[in-house]
Amino acid sequence: MKTKLPLFLALGFAALSGCATAASPRSLTATLAAERGAPAALVNTLQRGGRLTLADIETLAILKVPDDTTLAYLRQNGAAYELTLAQIDQMRNAGVSVRVIDYLLASPARVVRTVRYPRMWHGFGYHHYGAGHHSDGFGHGFGHGGFGHHRGHH
């Protein structure tokens, strides 16, 4: 029984580690592109996980790399694309599918843009001259210190 337990653990670990090493969209796309004759520069970009140009995406379509593979790569990469009507027409003529073009058109909306606003004190930008707190009633008139309140006291 003692020899069966370590063997069972070793087999279980090997099975679990095999699941963790499944091909990533990046390596799968690079492998398919290389097998289908993609230029070395494109294969290198795919292996690095770099942003694809529209010409790169057209090349993948011409090489018949499946849409699901291209879309998985684009999703993992997370780059945003803004297309003109001329670029959309060019991509359609090159054989890029509607699914891929639709994804590219929606990509700017997927990119999270973080905007930081200055910290507000009492509703205004500077905490010493804000909502009338301790300011002899020079506030906004509806809170502490404005219209009938003296030094922020009720």
CORURMO-V926865 format. One line per field, one symbol per residue. ss: DSSP state (H for helix, E for strand, L for the rest). psi: psi as a letter, one per 40 degrees, with the letter a starting at -180 (. if undefined). A space follows every 10 residues. Layout:
ss = ???
psi = ???
This chain:
ss = LHHHHHHHHH HHHHHHHHHH LLLLHHHHHH HHHHHLLLLH HHHHHHHHLL LLLHHHHHHH HHLLLLHHHH HHHHHHHLLL LLLLHHHHHH HHHHLLLHHH HHHHHHHHHH LLLLLLLLLL ELLELLHHHL LLLLLLLLLL LLLLLLLLLE LLEL
psi = dddddddddd ddddddddde fihidddddd dddddefiid dddddddefi hiiddddddd ddefhidddd dddddddeii hhiidddddd dddeehiddd dddddedddd hhhhhhiihh hfeidhedfb fehfffefae egaheigeih fei.
